């Protein structure tokens, strides 16, 4: 199956919502310039887990971005706020989109 891919990253942070939101927004320019990027939504669950969802044109675009973000300077502040051991990352092929 080929098609658009949804990247879902769940994580904890000891920072407050505004700090995470501000740091996450620093990535917007970089994300928008990545091949295959469609959109991003950052959410906060009732249990305090952040959920970062990004749609990509395909799995290859998602994987390349996941690899390169680790060395992207604009991602540094955001990455510093993430509790590394709490990270759970999934990729799923979108089968229905309205």
C-alpha positions as semicolon CSV with decimal commas, in nm:
position;residue;x (nm);y (nm);z (nm)
1;X;0,000;0,000;0,000
2;X;0,134;0,343;-0,091
3;X;0,009;0,685;-0,004
4;X;0,028;0,959;0,252
5;X;0,176;0,873;0,589
6;X;0,078;0,998;0,932
7;X;0,365;1,029;1,178
8;X;0,249;1,017;1,539
9;X;0,496;1,100;1,815
10;X;0,386;1,082;2,179
11;X;0,606;1,224;2,455
12;X;0,616;1,366;2,806
13;X;0,767;1,700;2,901
14;X;0,833;1,864;3,235
15;X;0,793;2,203;3,063
16;X;0,460;2,382;3,059
17;X;0,237;2,385;2,751
18;X;0,341;2,735;2,646
19;X;0,712;2,644;2,654
20;X;0,652;2,331;2,444
21;X;0,430;2,524;2,202
22;X;0,689;2,800;2,159
23;X;0,976;2,556;2,103
24;X;0,768;2,347;1,863
25;X;0,681;2,655;1,658
26;X;1,052;2,716;1,594
27;X;1,043;2,406;1,372
28;X;0,770;2,532;1,140
29;X;0,996;2,684;0,876
30;X;1,219;2,377;0,866
31;X;0,919;2,141;0,845
32;X;0,755;2,338;0,566
33;X;1,075;2,307;0,362
34;X;1,098;1,930;0,398
35;X;1,011;1,725;0,091
36;X;0,671;1,563;0,133
37;X;0,552;1,772;0,431
38;X;0,176;1,837;0,432
39;X;0,070;1,955;0,781
40;X;0,139;1,928;1,153
41;X;-0,075;1,930;1,467
42;X;0,057;1,927;1,825
43;X;-0,194;1,819;2,088
44;X;-0,198;1,759;2,462
45;X;-0,390;1,465;2,608
46;X;-0,572;1,483;2,941
47;X;-0,302;1,262;3,095
48;X;-0,027;1,515;3,010
49;X;0,112;1,332;2,706
50;X;0,187;1,549;2,404
51;X;0,091;1,407;2,064
52;X;0,270;1,548;1,760
53;X;0,105;1,444;1,430
54;X;0,259;1,518;1,093
55;X;0,128;1,414;0,753
56;X;0,383;1,329;0,484
57;X;0,339;1,247;0,116
58;X;0,506;0,909;0,167
59;X;0,706;0,696;0,410
60;X;1,040;0,789;0,255
61;X;0,978;1,160;0,323
62;X;0,880;1,082;0,683
63;X;1,188;0,869;0,744
64;X;1,429;1,124;0,594
65;X;1,280;1,403;0,808
66;X;1,297;1,185;1,121
67;X;1,668;1,125;1,057
68;X;1,761;1,484;0,974
69;X;1,565;1,653;1,252
70;X;1,814;1,519;1,504
71;X;2,085;1,753;1,369
72;X;1,856;2,046;1,280
73;X;1,952;2,356;1,486
74;X;1,594;2,489;1,495
75;X;1,484;2,163;1,660
76;X;1,726;2,190;1,952
77;X;1,499;2,383;2,191
78;X;1,206;2,149;2,121
79;X;1,415;1,834;2,163
80;X;1,551;1,962;2,496
81;X;1,195;1,974;2,635
82;X;1,116;1,612;2,544
83;X;1,160;1,333;2,798
84;X;1,353;1,096;2,570
85;X;1,256;0,764;2,735
86;X;0,887;0,858;2,708
87;X;0,891;0,893;2,328
88;X;0,671;0,656;2,128
89;X;0,675;0,705;1,752
90;X;0,449;0,543;1,492
91;X;0,400;0,576;1,119
92;X;0,075;0,474;0,956
93;X;-0,043;0,480;0,597
94;X;-0,355;0,692;0,563
95;X;-0,637;0,483;0,422
96;X;-0,918;0,741;0,449
97;X;-0,905;1,118;0,458
98;X;-1,203;1,351;0,433
